[in-house]
């Protein structure tokens, strides 16, 4: 694609083997690889739980047949408060 820089974050960035392999491959091709310190490599479980809680408070209910949506966009899922 012609990109020279890769940035990873979140829980996946905590995987040392993945970080090392990506760094080797990208740097061998003259690219730059960035990732945060391990203390910042957390997953987004709190964010997802917060959205679920807000939807529950808004009266949304789903049965046990609810399926996962791994690429669900957050905009529009909840009504954001104005501060």
N, CA, C and O atoms as a DFTB+ gen file, in Angstrom:
332 C
 N C O
     1  1       0.803      -1.199       0.000
     2  2       0.000       0.000       0.000
     3  2       0.848       1.266       0.000
     4  3       0.325       2.362      -0.201
     5  1       2.121       1.127       0.218
     6  2       2.994       2.283       0.206
     7  2       3.172       2.979       1.540
     8  3       3.876       3.987       1.616
     9  1       2.563       2.476       2.580
    10  2       2.717       3.084       3.901
    11  2       4.074       2.718       4.481
    12  3       4.587       1.628       4.231
    13  1       4.654       3.626       5.254
    14  2       5.970       3.391       5.847
    15  2       5.918       3.291       7.362
    16  3       6.938       3.013       7.992
    17  1       4.752       3.510       7.962
    18  2       4.624       3.527       9.415
    19  2       3.438       2.674       9.835
    20  3       2.384       2.705       9.199
    21  1       3.617       1.906      10.917
    22  2       2.524       1.124      11.494
    23  2       2.452       1.430      12.979
    24  3       3.473       1.477      13.665
    25  1       1.246       1.638      13.466
    26  2       0.996       1.865      14.884
    27  2      -0.014       0.829      15.342
    28  3      -1.055       0.664      14.706
    29  1       0.273       0.119      16.445
    30  2      -0.714      -0.777      17.037
    31  2      -0.978      -0.302      18.460
    32  3      -0.133       0.339      19.085
    33  1      -2.155      -0.627      18.954
    34  2      -2.515      -0.231      20.312
    35  2      -3.532      -1.220      20.853
    36  3      -3.910      -2.175      20.174
    37  1      -3.968      -0.983      22.073
    38  2      -4.957      -1.859      22.686
    39  2      -4.323      -3.133      23.208
    40  3      -3.101      -3.244      23.305
    41  1      -5.164      -4.080      23.538
    42  2      -4.704      -5.334      24.119
    43  2      -3.746      -6.108      23.230
    44  3      -2.826      -6.759      23.725
    45  1      -3.955      -6.041      21.917
    46  2      -3.087      -6.780      20.996
    47  2      -1.645      -6.276      21.073
    48  3      -0.712      -7.041      20.828
    49  1      -1.453      -5.006      21.409
    50  2      -0.105      -4.444      21.496
    51  2       0.669      -4.989      22.693
    52  3       1.882      -4.796      22.773
    53  1       0.002      -5.659      23.616
    54  2       0.680      -6.253      24.775
    55  2       1.384      -7.556      24.415
    56  3       2.183      -8.060      25.205
    57  1       1.106      -8.103      23.253
    58  2       1.688      -9.368      22.825
    59  2       3.128      -9.133      22.362
    60  3       3.357      -8.601      21.276
    61  1       4.089      -9.532      23.188
    62  2       5.506      -9.285      22.900
    63  2       5.962      -9.974      21.621
    64  3       6.724      -9.391      20.849
    65  1       5.514     -11.196      21.383
    66  2       5.910     -11.906      20.166
    67  2       5.412     -11.158      18.932
    68  3       6.155     -10.987      17.965
    69  1       4.179     -10.722      18.963
    70  2       3.626      -9.968      17.842
    71  2       4.392      -8.662      17.633
    72  3       4.733      -8.319      16.501
    73  1       4.662      -7.938      18.707
    74  2       5.419      -6.683      18.591
    75  2       6.787      -6.932      17.963
    76  3       7.202      -6.201      17.063
    77  1       7.484      -7.959      18.435
    78  2       8.825      -8.255      17.919
    79  2       8.796      -8.641      16.449
    80  3       9.617      -8.168      15.664
    81  1       7.859      -9.493      16.077
    82  2       7.771      -9.922      14.667
    83  2       7.413      -8.750      13.754
    84  3       8.003      -8.583      12.687
    85  1       6.444      -7.942      14.179
    86  2       6.077      -6.777      13.369
    87  2       7.246      -5.817      13.231
    88  3       7.511      -5.308      12.142
    89  1       7.949      -5.568      14.332
    90  2       9.101      -4.667      14.284
    91  2      10.144      -5.187      13.305
    92  3      10.667      -4.418      12.499
    93  1      10.456      -6.482      13.361
    94  2      11.442      -7.070      12.449
    95  2      11.031      -6.891      10.995
    96  3      11.824      -6.430      10.174
    97  1       9.796      -7.254      10.680
    98  2       9.316      -7.209       9.293
    99  2       9.249      -5.775       8.762
   100  3       9.674      -5.499       7.640
   101  1       8.720      -4.883       9.569
   102  2       8.537      -3.505       9.114
   103  2       9.873      -2.786       8.993
   104  3      10.121      -2.100       8.002
   105  1      10.734      -2.937       9.993
   106  2      12.028      -2.267       9.959
   107  2      12.924      -2.837       8.862
   108  3      13.735      -2.106       8.294
   109  1      12.793      -4.135       8.552
   110  2      13.563      -4.737       7.463
   111  2      13.185      -4.128       6.112
   112  3      13.973      -4.167       5.166
   113  1      12.000      -3.576       6.028
   114  2      11.535      -2.946       4.794
   115  2      11.689      -1.423       4.835
   116  3      11.159      -0.709       3.984
   117  1      12.426      -0.944       5.843
   118  2      12.666       0.487       5.944
   119  2      11.530       1.275       6.566
   120  3      11.501       2.503       6.484
   121  1      10.601       0.580       7.183
   122  2       9.467       1.255       7.803
   123  2       9.701       1.542       9.272
   124  3      10.737       1.193       9.839
   125  1       8.728       2.178       9.867
   126  2       8.781       2.548      11.280
   127  2       7.592       1.913      11.983
   128  3       6.474       1.924      11.468
   129  1       7.844       1.361      13.164
   130  2       6.813       0.671      13.933
   131  2       6.698       1.321      15.302
   132  3       7.702       1.521      15.984
   133  1       5.475       1.652      15.704
   134  2       5.237       2.285      17.003
   135  2       4.209       1.489      17.794
   136  3       3.256       0.951      17.230
   137  1       4.412       1.419      19.106
   138  2       3.412       0.851      20.011
   139  2       3.618       1.483      21.383
   140  3       4.731       1.892      21.713
   141  1       2.560       1.568      22.187
   142  2       2.679       2.193      23.509
   143  2       3.372       1.279      24.506
   144  3       3.555       0.088      24.253
   145  1       3.757       1.850      25.643
   146  2       4.309       1.052      26.729
   147  2       3.276       0.049      27.227
   148  3       2.073       0.266      27.086
   149  1       3.743      -1.036      27.803
   150  2       2.837      -2.102      28.244
   151  2       1.755      -1.617      29.201
   152  3       0.638      -2.133      29.172
   153  1       2.060      -0.642      30.045
   154  2       1.050      -0.160      30.991
   155  2      -0.126       0.512      30.281
   156  3      -1.174       0.727      30.891
   157  1       0.038       0.843      29.013
   158  2      -1.045       1.448      28.235
   159  2      -1.705       0.468      27.272
   160  3      -2.646       0.834      26.567
   161  1      -1.227      -0.763      27.236
   162  2      -1.753      -1.764      26.304
   163  2      -2.896      -2.542      26.949
   164  3      -2.748      -3.710      27.308
   165  1      -4.003      -1.891      27.085
   166  2      -5.168      -2.536      27.689
   167  2      -6.213      -2.797      26.621
   168  3      -6.180      -2.200      25.545
   169  1      -7.134      -3.686      26.924
   170  2      -8.198      -3.917      25.951
   171  2      -9.312      -2.896      26.166
   172  3      -9.255      -2.082      27.087
   173  1     -10.298      -2.951      25.325
   174  2     -11.362      -1.962      25.396
   175  2     -12.589      -2.481      26.142
   176  3     -13.702      -2.021      25.886
   177  1     -12.406      -3.425      27.053
   178  2     -13.536      -4.021      27.763
   179  2     -14.326      -2.986      28.554
   180  3     -15.554      -3.058      28.599
   181  1     -13.657      -2.036      29.170
   182  2     -14.370      -1.016      29.948
   183  2     -15.237      -0.161      29.031
   184  3     -16.375       0.163      29.373
   185  1     -14.705       0.205      27.873
   186  2     -15.485       1.008      26.938
   187  2     -16.719       0.246      26.463
   188  3     -17.814       0.807      26.414
   189  1     -16.548      -1.018      26.117
   190  2     -17.664      -1.823      25.640
   191  2     -18.693      -2.011      26.752
   192  3     -19.896      -1.930      26.505
   193  1     -18.226      -2.260      27.975
   194  2     -19.151      -2.410      29.104
   195  2     -19.918      -1.118      29.341
   196  3     -21.113      -1.152      29.633
   197  1     -19.241       0.025      29.216
   198  2     -19.906       1.310      29.415
   199  2     -21.014       1.517      28.383
   200  3     -22.116       1.943      28.728
   201  1     -20.718       1.213      27.111
   202  2     -21.738       1.339      26.064
   203  2     -22.907       0.408      26.361
   204  3     -24.063       0.804      26.210
   205  1     -22.623      -0.826      26.782
   206  2     -23.695      -1.757      27.139
   207  2     -24.540      -1.254      28.287
   208  3     -25.765      -1.375      28.259
   209  1     -23.895      -0.686      29.303
   210  2     -24.619      -0.149      30.455
   211  2     -25.525       0.996      30.032
   212  3     -26.678       1.079      30.458
   213  1     -24.987       1.895      29.176
   214  2     -25.787       3.024      28.700
   215  2     -26.987       2.544      27.883
   216  3     -28.078       3.103      27.994
   217  1     -26.789       1.527      27.077
   218  2     -27.897       0.995      26.276
   219  2     -28.928       0.322      27.172
   220  3     -30.128       0.406      26.911
   221  1     -28.470      -0.345      28.225
   222  2     -29.390      -0.949      29.186
   223  2     -30.220       0.132      29.872
   224  3     -31.436      -0.008      30.004
   225  1     -29.569       1.207      30.308
   226  2     -30.287       2.320      30.930
   227  2     -31.291       2.960      29.973
   228  3     -32.317       3.490      30.399
   229  1     -30.987       2.905      28.679
   230  2     -31.885       3.473      27.670
   231  2     -33.052       2.548      27.355
   232  3     -33.906       2.877      26.532
   233  1     -33.089       1.378      28.017
   234  2     -34.207       0.457      27.831
   235  2     -34.000      -0.628      26.800
   236  3     -34.923      -1.393      26.523
   237  1     -32.826      -0.716      26.227
   238  2     -32.584      -1.778      25.242
   239  2     -32.440      -3.118      25.939
   240  3     -31.763      -3.228      26.961
   241  1     -33.064      -4.113      25.395
   242  2     -32.963      -5.475      25.922
   243  2     -32.786      -6.431      24.745
   244  3     -33.365      -6.231      23.677
   245  1     -31.994      -7.454      24.948
   246  2     -31.773      -8.469      23.923
   247  2     -31.831      -9.842      24.574
   248  3     -31.515      -9.995      25.754
   249  1     -32.237     -10.832      23.800
   250  2     -32.291     -12.198      24.295
   251  2     -30.931     -12.871      24.227
   252  3     -29.940     -12.260      23.827
   253  1     -30.898     -14.122      24.618
   254  2     -29.649     -14.881      24.608
   255  2     -29.190     -15.226      23.202
   256  3     -28.076     -15.719      23.024
   257  1     -30.026     -14.978      22.201
   258  2     -29.656     -15.280      20.819
   259  2     -28.879     -14.133      20.158
   260  3     -28.597     -14.189      18.961
   261  1     -28.539     -13.109      20.919
   262  2     -27.780     -11.979      20.405
   263  2     -26.417     -12.469      19.917
   264  3     -25.740     -13.219      20.620
   265  1     -26.017     -12.054      18.734
   266  2     -24.719     -12.463      18.187
   267  2     -23.727     -11.311      18.279
   268  3     -24.115     -10.144      18.335
   269  1     -22.458     -11.649      18.294
   270  2     -21.405     -10.645      18.369
   271  2     -21.250      -9.892      17.065
   272  3     -21.534     -10.422      15.991
   273  1     -20.802      -8.663      17.163
   274  2     -20.527      -7.825      16.001
   275  2     -19.140      -7.217      16.198
   276  3     -19.024      -6.149      16.799
   277  1     -18.088      -7.870      15.709
   278  2     -16.719      -7.439      16.006
   279  2     -16.335      -6.080      15.437
   280  3     -15.376      -5.473      15.914
   281  1     -17.041      -5.592      14.447
   282  2     -16.691      -4.307      13.835
   283  2     -17.789      -3.272      14.004
   284  3     -17.955      -2.396      13.156
   285  1     -18.531      -3.367      15.082
   286  2     -19.641      -2.460      15.340
   287  2     -19.121      -1.053      15.628
   288  3     -18.347      -0.872      16.568
   289  1     -19.526      -0.058      14.846
   290  2     -19.067       1.307      15.115
   291  2     -19.777       1.883      16.335
   292  3     -20.969       1.645      16.528
   293  1     -19.063       2.631      17.151
   294  2     -19.657       3.211      18.351
   295  2     -20.540       4.424      18.077
   296  3     -21.548       4.585      18.764
   297  1     -20.217       5.290      17.110
   298  2     -21.101       6.438      16.887
   299  2     -22.530       5.980      16.592
   300  3     -22.754       5.090      15.771
   301  1     -23.467       6.589      17.259
   302  2     -24.867       6.253      17.052
   303  2     -25.385       5.156      17.959
   304  3     -26.595       4.929      18.003
   305  1     -24.514       4.464      18.690
   306  2     -24.975       3.399      19.577
   307  2     -25.666       3.950      20.811
   308  3     -26.595       3.341      21.342
   309  1     -25.213       5.085      21.253
   310  2     -25.809       5.702      22.433
   311  2     -25.988       7.185      22.167
   312  3     -25.343       7.750      21.284
   313  1     -26.852       7.799      22.922
   314  2     -27.026       9.242      22.821
   315  2     -26.043       9.889      23.794
   316  3     -26.144       9.692      25.005
   317  1     -25.107      10.648      23.272
   318  2     -24.085      11.283      24.093
   319  2     -24.666      12.513      24.769
   320  3     -25.439      13.258      24.167
   321  1     -24.291      12.718      26.013
   322  2     -24.748      13.888      26.746
   323  2     -23.973      15.119      26.289
   324  3     -22.814      15.026      25.886
   325  1     -24.621      16.250      26.357
   326  2     -23.949      17.518      26.078
   327  2     -23.428      18.080      27.392
   328  3     -24.203      18.232      28.337
   329  1     -22.156      18.390      27.481
   330  2     -21.561      18.967      28.699
   331  2     -21.077      20.360      28.417
   332  3     -20.545      21.021      29.309
